[in-house]
Every structure is written in structure tokens, then in C-alpha cells.
Amino acid sequence: MTEHEKYSFRFGKVAVESGYLTPAQLHQALGEQIEDDLEDRPHRVLGAICFDHGWMTPAQIEEVLNTMFKKKG
């Protein structure tokens, strides 16, 4: 496994593949994240944005993060 493959697992990709987010929700969350950054608002991670919208539960967010870290190893 190359270094790129180890670190290419992204929160949004795993969340969509797990059925926790739709592609449209991911696009909206990414747009909000970029907008926050461009407007000099505090950076929000995708899990926080998805939680704020009620799209994902804390347990789902934790599961996605656990999956990401397992795939990195």
C-alpha cells in the first residue's frame, strides 16, 4: 500500500459508502466548510457539520472515524 492509499480515506467518502450521508448532503457539507473558511469563520470538520444538520449521530460519526483509522494502518 502506498502512502497515498493509506491516507486517501476521507470522512465524506466513508460516510457515503456506509449509507450515513447522501452524495447531496456531502456536497452541501463540503460547501459549508469551504464557505466558513473563505468567510474567516472557525473551521468545522465534516462530522460537526453533519451532526449540526441532524444527518449523522455521534455513534455514526465515531464509526466513520474508526473505519478511517483502521484503513490507514
Helices and strands as residue ranges (DSSP letters): H 3-7, H 11-17, H 23-38, H 46-52, H 58-72
